[in-house]
């Protein structure tokens, strides 16, 4: 009898095991392969972030006097804001790598002023054109001395036998191949893996190479800066420039197109186009030491900012972003509330840091570092993430650390993580204008307009990411 029971129980156990493993096997088999799931606009909206590959140059994306700018950047930023998306920029000047990023779903859009060609249309889906341009030959002007042996090209026929350096993956390659066939001659095309169009133009100007081909929009800006180059010889008809998305991202393409068609009819778009491609201010921007593509300076105070950052263990570009937020690097700034100087100290805080309105700019910046160090000591030791500590400090710099401490206590009371900023302490600080929270027993500092410090933190961190994209660390 015992044996029969054991046999019966064994049979049941085997059945359960088989059933469980059968279900597991079935579940695994039917589960979608995330790696093969195409990311389209619904998925982008769900994650709340639009990831874009952009070139850094004088028209697409750069930092000037501490402010992120660029034709591509401003249009992308506008589209992202319309859809309540955070814009994440991936800087990549290599078109081949950008193509790989798009295929691998590391980015959602290539926004690099791509010319629409039949070859590219086999790989990508192109959006509504954002602008037009044509390809032009860039060469030095007719030799004015015997040391420059360059042969000046007057028309496309004279390209025969010449060596032309171009950006790898660009539309210039196919156009030059076509010209070679049309003139029944040989053109030596040298593709450069890591050199962007503007760097090739610079190499022509200084005589390292003799010829390159690039978009006329880019050439016109550089023509003001490099006075010895000639860009008068076109090598293509006008071509549309557009963004590229994956062929599977049809909803993203449709959303972009619907918005772009309307946006291109606005005065704002016309202003942006003139600002980056027609205005004489473009070359002036490029010539400035505060243009990220030149000397990589954010402000005239970079040296002391770096010294102050070393005192607190911060990336100097983060401290620079805070200073831009506070005063736009204006040492004479005075707020309606009485905050003064480049770090915007209130008089009482300034006094505690040993400075006043007559203190030098360097003294004010170093005092700002001391104040940040003071705030850092107020952040609980349990906040171990450097990124979180920075956000706690930034919020305290803006609104006073007492309000941050209130938000920490609220997070603890409502069983959220008091050591994490995003979605936790941030949430309660954001809602400290709600009586439910600012009248809570754990709150000691009362009401505050929480959206102000939350936006303050977000803007500084976002700007810091732009600085990291285009400004060298040292």
C-alpha positions as CSV (number, residue, x, y, z in Angstrom):
1,X,0.0,0.0,0.0
2,X,2.8,2.3,1.0
3,X,4.6,1.5,-2.3
4,X,1.4,2.3,-4.3
5,X,1.1,5.7,-2.5
6,X,4.7,6.5,-3.1
7,X,4.4,5.6,-6.8
8,X,1.3,7.7,-7.0
9,X,3.0,10.7,-5.4
10,X,6.0,10.2,-7.6
11,X,3.8,10.3,-10.7
12,X,2.1,13.5,-9.5
13,X,5.5,15.1,-8.8
14,X,6.7,14.2,-12.3
15,X,3.5,15.6,-13.8
16,X,3.9,18.9,-11.9
17,X,7.6,19.3,-12.9
18,X,6.7,18.5,-16.5
19,X,3.9,21.0,-16.5
20,X,6.0,23.7,-14.9
21,X,8.9,23.2,-17.3
22,X,6.5,22.9,-20.2
23,X,5.0,26.2,-19.3
24,X,8.5,27.8,-18.9
25,X,9.5,26.4,-22.3
26,X,6.3,27.7,-23.9
27,X,6.7,31.1,-22.3
28,X,10.3,31.4,-23.4
29,X,9.5,30.3,-27.0
30,X,6.6,32.8,-27.3
31,X,8.4,35.8,-25.7
32,X,9.3,38.4,-28.2
33,X,13.0,38.9,-28.9
34,X,13.6,42.5,-27.6
35,X,16.7,42.8,-29.7
36,X,14.7,42.3,-32.9
37,X,11.8,44.6,-31.8
38,X,11.9,47.7,-34.0
39,X,11.7,51.0,-32.0
40,X,9.1,53.4,-33.4
41,X,7.4,56.5,-32.2
42,X,5.1,54.9,-29.7
43,X,8.1,53.3,-28.0
44,X,10.0,56.6,-28.0
45,X,7.0,58.4,-26.5
46,X,6.8,55.7,-23.8
47,X,10.4,56.1,-22.8
48,X,10.2,59.9,-22.9
49,X,13.5,60.4,-24.7
50,X,14.4,61.1,-28.4
51,X,18.0,60.0,-29.2
52,X,19.6,61.7,-32.2
53,X,22.9,61.4,-33.9
54,X,24.3,64.9,-34.8
55,X,27.5,66.3,-36.3
56,X,29.3,69.0,-34.3
57,X,30.1,71.9,-36.6
58,X,29.4,75.6,-37.2
59,X,25.8,75.0,-38.5
60,X,24.5,71.7,-37.0
61,X,25.4,71.7,-33.3
62,X,27.9,73.6,-31.1
63,X,28.3,75.6,-27.9
64,X,28.8,79.4,-28.1
65,X,29.4,81.4,-25.0
66,X,28.1,78.6,-22.9
67,X,24.8,78.2,-24.9
68,X,24.1,75.1,-27.0
69,X,23.2,76.2,-30.5
70,X,22.9,74.9,-34.1
71,X,20.3,74.6,-36.9
72,X,19.8,70.9,-36.4
73,X,19.8,71.2,-32.6
74,X,17.2,74.0,-32.5
75,X,14.8,72.2,-34.8
76,X,15.3,68.9,-33.1
77,X,14.8,70.6,-29.7
78,X,11.6,72.2,-30.9
79,X,10.2,68.9,-32.2
80,X,11.1,67.1,-28.9
81,X,9.4,69.8,-26.8
82,X,6.2,69.6,-28.9
83,X,6.0,65.9,-28.0
84,X,7.2,66.4,-24.4
85,X,10.3,64.4,-25.0
86,X,13.8,64.8,-23.6
87,X,16.3,65.3,-26.4
88,X,19.5,63.2,-26.1
89,X,22.3,64.2,-28.5
90,X,24.9,61.6,-29.6
91,X,27.8,63.5,-31.3
92,X,29.1,61.5,-34.2
93,X,30.7,63.1,-37.3
94,X,31.4,59.7,-38.9
95,X,28.4,58.9,-41.2
96,X,29.3,55.3,-41.3
97,X,29.2,55.0,-37.5
98,X,26.0,57.0,-37.4
99,X,24.4,54.5,-39.9
100,X,25.5,51.6,-37.6
101,X,24.0,53.4,-34.6
102,X,20.7,53.8,-36.4
103,X,20.6,50.2,-37.6
104,X,21.4,48.9,-34.1
105,X,18.8,51.2,-32.5
106,X,21.3,53.2,-30.5
107,X,19.8,56.3,-32.0
108,X,16.4,57.1,-33.5
109,X,17.4,59.7,-36.1
110,X,20.4,60.7,-38.0
111,X,20.2,64.5,-38.2
112,X,23.4,65.4,-40.2
113,X,22.0,67.3,-43.2
114,X,22.0,64.2,-45.3
115,X,21.5,64.7,-49.0
116,X,18.8,62.4,-50.3
117,X,20.4,59.9,-52.8
118,X,19.0,56.7,-54.4
119,X,21.7,54.6,-52.6
120,X,20.7,56.0,-49.2
121,X,17.0,55.5,-49.8
122,X,17.7,51.8,-50.0
123,X,19.0,51.9,-46.5
124,X,17.0,54.6,-44.7
125,X,13.6,56.3,-44.8
126,X,14.1,60.1,-45.3
127,X,11.9,62.7,-43.7
128,X,10.5,65.8,-45.3
129,X,13.5,67.9,-46.4
130,X,14.7,70.4,-43.8
131,X,16.7,72.5,-46.3
132,X,18.4,72.5,-49.7
133,X,22.0,72.8,-50.7
134,X,24.4,71.7,-53.4
135,X,27.9,70.2,-53.5
136,X,30.7,72.6,-54.2
137,X,34.4,72.3,-54.8
138,X,36.6,73.9,-52.1
139,X,40.1,75.0,-53.3
140,X,42.5,77.7,-52.5
141,X,42.2,80.9,-54.6
142,X,44.5,81.3,-57.6
143,X,48.1,81.1,-56.4
144,X,49.5,84.5,-55.5
145,X,53.1,83.2,-54.9
146,X,55.4,80.5,-56.2
147,X,55.2,78.4,-53.1
148,X,51.6,77.3,-53.8
149,X,51.6,74.9,-56.7
150,X,47.8,74.2,-56.7
151,X,46.1,74.2,-60.1
152,X,43.0,76.3,-59.9
153,X,39.9,74.4,-61.2
154,X,37.6,76.4,-63.4
155,X,35.0,73.7,-64.2
156,X,34.2,70.1,-63.7
157,X,36.2,69.0,-66.7
158,X,39.4,70.1,-65.0
159,X,38.9,67.6,-62.2
160,X,40.5,64.9,-64.3
161,X,43.6,63.5,-62.6
162,X,43.1,65.5,-59.4
163,X,43.1,64.1,-55.8
164,X,40.0,65.2,-53.9
165,X,39.6,64.5,-50.1
166,X,36.1,64.0,-48.9
167,X,34.2,62.9,-45.8
168,X,33.7,59.1,-45.8
169,X,30.1,58.1,-46.3
170,X,29.1,61.5,-47.7
171,X,27.2,62.2,-50.9
172,X,30.3,63.7,-52.5
173,X,31.7,60.2,-53.3
174,X,28.9,59.2,-55.6
175,X,28.8,62.6,-57.2
176,X,32.5,62.6,-58.0
177,X,32.2,59.0,-59.4
178,X,29.5,60.3,-61.7
179,X,31.6,63.2,-62.8
180,X,34.5,60.9,-63.6
181,X,32.2,58.9,-65.8
182,X,30.7,62.0,-67.5
183,X,34.2,63.4,-68.3
184,X,35.6,59.9,-69.1
185,X,38.5,60.7,-66.8
186,X,40.1,59.6,-63.6
187,X,39.5,61.4,-60.3
188,X,41.3,60.1,-57.2
189,X,38.9,60.1,-54.3
190,X,40.3,59.9,-50.8
191,X,37.7,59.2,-48.2
192,X,38.6,60.3,-44.6
193,X,37.1,58.2,-41.8
194,X,37.1,60.7,-39.0
195,X,37.3,64.2,-40.6
196,X,34.2,66.3,-40.8
197,X,33.6,68.7,-43.7
198,X,34.8,71.8,-41.8
199,X,38.1,70.1,-40.9
200,X,38.7,69.2,-44.5
201,X,38.0,72.9,-45.5
202,X,40.6,73.9,-42.9
203,X,43.1,71.5,-44.4
204,X,42.6,73.0,-47.8
205,X,43.1,76.5,-46.4
206,X,46.4,75.7,-44.7
207,X,47.7,73.7,-47.8
208,X,47.7,70.2,-46.3
209,X,45.3,69.1,-49.1
210,X,44.4,70.8,-52.3
211,X,40.7,70.0,-52.8
212,X,37.6,68.9,-51.0
213,X,33.9,68.8,-51.8
214,X,31.2,69.8,-49.3
215,X,27.7,71.2,-48.8
216,X,27.5,74.8,-50.0
217,X,25.7,75.8,-46.8
218,X,28.8,74.7,-44.8
219,X,31.2,76.2,-47.3
220,X,29.5,79.6,-47.2
221,X,30.0,79.9,-43.5
222,X,33.7,78.8,-43.7
223,X,34.3,81.1,-46.7
224,X,34.0,84.1,-44.3
225,X,36.5,82.5,-41.9
226,X,39.1,81.2,-44.3
227,X,39.6,84.1,-46.7
228,X,42.0,82.2,-49.0
229,X,39.5,79.6,-50.2
230,X,37.3,79.5,-53.3
231,X,33.9,77.8,-53.3
232,X,32.6,79.1,-56.7
233,X,32.6,75.8,-58.6
234,X,29.4,73.7,-58.1
235,X,29.7,69.9,-58.6
236,X,26.0,69.1,-58.3
237,X,22.5,70.4,-58.8
238,X,20.5,71.6,-55.7
239,X,19.8,68.7,-53.4
240,X,17.4,68.2,-50.6
241,X,18.7,67.7,-47.0
242,X,16.7,65.6,-44.6
243,X,16.9,63.4,-41.5
244,X,17.1,59.7,-41.8
245,X,15.2,57.1,-39.7
246,X,15.0,53.3,-39.9
247,X,12.7,51.9,-42.5
248,X,10.7,50.2,-39.7
249,X,10.1,53.6,-38.0
250,X,7.1,54.6,-40.1
251,X,5.2,56.3,-37.3
252,X,8.3,58.4,-36.3
253,X,8.7,59.5,-39.9
254,X,5.0,60.4,-40.2
255,X,5.1,62.4,-37.0
256,X,8.2,64.3,-38.1
257,X,6.8,65.0,-41.5
258,X,3.5,66.2,-40.2
259,X,5.2,68.6,-37.9
260,X,8.0,69.7,-40.3
261,X,5.6,70.6,-43.1
262,X,3.8,73.0,-40.9
263,X,6.9,74.3,-39.1
264,X,8.8,75.2,-42.3
265,X,6.0,77.7,-43.1
266,X,6.6,79.6,-39.8
267,X,8.5,82.8,-39.3
268,X,10.6,80.9,-36.7
269,X,11.9,78.4,-39.2
270,X,12.8,81.3,-41.6
271,X,14.6,83.1,-38.8
272,X,16.6,80.0,-37.9
273,X,17.6,79.3,-41.5
274,X,18.8,82.9,-41.9
275,X,20.5,82.8,-38.6
276,X,22.7,79.8,-39.4
277,X,23.1,80.1,-43.2
278,X,22.7,83.7,-44.3
279,X,23.7,85.9,-41.4
280,X,27.2,87.4,-41.1
281,X,27.1,86.5,-37.4
282,X,27.9,82.9,-38.2
283,X,31.5,83.5,-39.3
284,X,31.9,85.9,-36.3
285,X,30.8,83.1,-34.0
286,X,33.3,80.7,-35.6
287,X,36.1,83.1,-35.1
288,X,35.3,83.5,-31.4
289,X,37.4,81.7,-28.8
290,X,34.1,80.9,-27.2
291,X,33.0,78.8,-30.2
292,X,33.3,75.1,-29.1
293,X,34.8,74.1,-32.5
294,X,37.7,76.5,-32.1
295,X,39.4,76.8,-28.7
296,X,36.7,75.0,-26.7
297,X,36.3,77.8,-24.2
298,X,33.0,78.1,-22.4
299,X,33.8,81.5,-20.8
300,X,36.6,83.8,-20.1
301,X,36.7,82.4,-16.5
302,X,37.4,78.8,-17.5
303,X,40.8,78.7,-15.7
304,X,39.4,79.7,-12.3
305,X,36.4,77.5,-12.8
306,X,38.7,74.5,-13.3
307,X,40.6,75.5,-10.1
308,X,37.4,75.8,-8.2
309,X,36.1,72.5,-9.5
310,X,39.2,70.7,-8.4
311,X,38.4,71.9,-4.8
312,X,35.1,70.0,-4.8
313,X,35.8,67.1,-7.1
314,X,33.4,68.3,-9.9
315,X,33.8,68.2,-13.6
316,X,34.6,71.9,-14.4
317,X,32.0,71.9,-17.2
318,X,29.3,71.1,-14.6
319,X,30.3,74.1,-12.5
320,X,30.4,76.2,-15.7
321,X,26.8,75.1,-16.4
322,X,25.7,76.2,-13.0
323,X,27.3,79.6,-13.5
324,X,25.7,80.0,-16.8
325,X,22.3,79.3,-15.2
326,X,22.9,81.8,-12.5
327,X,24.4,84.8,-14.3
328,X,25.1,83.9,-18.0
329,X,28.7,84.6,-16.9
330,X,27.8,88.3,-16.3
331,X,29.7,89.5,-13.2
332,X,27.5,92.6,-12.9
333,X,24.2,90.6,-12.8
334,X,21.8,91.6,-9.9
335,X,18.5,89.7,-9.4
336,X,15.2,91.2,-8.3
337,X,15.8,89.5,-4.9
338,X,19.2,91.1,-4.4
339,X,21.4,88.2,-5.5
340,X,24.6,89.5,-7.0
341,X,27.6,88.6,-9.1
342,X,28.7,85.7,-11.3
343,X,27.5,83.1,-8.7
344,X,24.4,85.1,-7.7
345,X,25.0,85.0,-3.9
346,X,22.4,86.5,-1.6
347,X,24.2,89.0,0.7
348,X,23.8,86.9,3.8
349,X,25.2,83.8,2.0
350,X,28.0,85.8,0.6
351,X,28.9,87.1,4.0
352,X,29.0,83.6,5.4
353,X,31.4,82.6,2.5
354,X,33.6,85.6,3.2
355,X,32.9,87.8,0.2
356,X,30.8,90.8,-0.8
357,X,29.8,92.8,-3.9
358,X,33.3,94.3,-4.0
359,X,35.0,90.9,-4.2
360,X,36.8,90.0,-7.4
361,X,35.3,87.6,-9.8
362,X,37.9,84.9,-9.0
363,X,37.0,85.3,-5.3
364,X,33.3,84.9,-6.0
365,X,33.9,81.7,-8.1
366,X,36.1,80.2,-5.4
367,X,33.5,81.2,-2.7
368,X,30.9,79.4,-4.9
369,X,33.0,76.2,-4.7
370,X,33.2,76.6,-0.9
371,X,29.4,76.9,-0.7
372,X,28.9,73.8,-2.8
373,X,31.3,72.0,-0.5
374,X,29.1,73.2,2.4
375,X,25.9,71.9,0.8
376,X,27.6,68.6,0.0
377,X,28.1,68.1,3.8
378,X,24.4,68.6,4.3
379,X,23.5,65.8,1.9
380,X,23.0,62.6,3.8
381,X,25.9,60.1,3.6
382,X,23.4,57.5,2.5
383,X,23.2,59.3,-0.9
384,X,26.1,57.5,-2.4
385,X,25.5,58.2,-6.1
386,X,27.6,61.1,-7.3
387,X,24.9,62.1,-9.8
388,X,22.2,62.1,-7.1
389,X,24.4,64.1,-4.7
390,X,25.0,66.7,-7.5
391,X,21.3,67.1,-8.0
392,X,20.6,67.5,-4.2
393,X,23.3,70.2,-4.1
394,X,22.0,72.0,-7.1
395,X,18.5,72.1,-5.7
396,X,19.9,73.4,-2.4
397,X,21.9,76.1,-4.2
398,X,18.7,77.3,-5.9
399,X,16.0,77.1,-3.2
400,X,17.9,76.5,0.1
401,X,18.8,73.1,1.5
402,X,16.0,73.2,4.1
403,X,13.4,72.6,1.4
404,X,15.5,69.7,0.1
405,X,15.6,68.2,3.6
406,X,11.8,68.5,3.8
407,X,11.5,66.6,0.5
408,X,13.9,63.9,1.8
409,X,11.7,63.5,4.9
410,X,8.5,63.4,2.8
411,X,10.1,60.6,0.6
412,X,10.9,58.6,3.8
413,X,7.3,59.1,5.1
414,X,5.7,58.0,1.9
415,X,8.0,55.0,1.5
416,X,9.9,56.4,-1.5
417,X,13.7,56.3,-1.8
418,X,15.2,59.3,0.1
419,X,18.6,58.7,-1.4
420,X,17.5,59.0,-5.1
421,X,16.6,62.3,-6.8
422,X,14.8,61.4,-10.0
423,X,11.2,60.5,-9.3
424,X,11.7,60.3,-5.5
425,X,13.0,63.4,-3.6
426,X,12.5,65.4,-6.8
427,X,8.8,64.4,-6.8
428,X,8.2,65.8,-3.3
429,X,10.1,68.9,-3.8
430,X,8.1,69.5,-7.0
431,X,4.9,69.1,-5.0
432,X,5.8,71.3,-2.0
433,X,3.4,73.9,-3.3
434,X,0.6,71.4,-2.5
435,X,-0.9,71.8,1.0
436,X,-1.0,68.1,1.4
437,X,2.8,68.1,1.5
438,X,3.9,71.6,2.8
439,X,1.4,71.3,5.7
440,X,2.7,67.8,6.6
441,X,4.1,67.3,10.1
442,X,7.5,66.3,8.8
443,X,7.9,69.6,6.8
444,X,9.8,72.3,8.7
445,X,10.3,75.0,6.0
446,X,6.8,75.3,4.7
447,X,5.7,76.2,1.1
448,X,7.9,76.5,-1.9
449,X,7.4,76.7,-5.6
450,X,8.9,73.3,-6.3
451,X,8.9,73.5,-10.0
452,X,11.6,76.2,-9.9
453,X,14.4,74.2,-8.3
454,X,13.4,71.0,-10.2
455,X,13.6,72.9,-13.6
456,X,16.8,74.5,-12.4
457,X,18.4,71.1,-11.7
458,X,17.2,69.7,-15.1
459,X,18.4,72.7,-17.1
460,X,21.9,72.6,-15.5
461,X,22.3,68.9,-16.0
462,X,21.0,69.1,-19.6
463,X,23.4,71.9,-20.5
464,X,26.2,70.0,-18.8
465,X,25.5,67.1,-21.2
466,X,25.9,69.5,-24.2
467,X,29.2,70.8,-22.8
468,X,30.4,67.2,-22.4
469,X,29.4,66.6,-26.0
470,X,31.6,69.3,-27.6
471,X,33.9,70.8,-24.9
472,X,37.1,68.8,-24.0
473,X,37.5,67.9,-20.3
474,X,40.8,69.6,-20.1
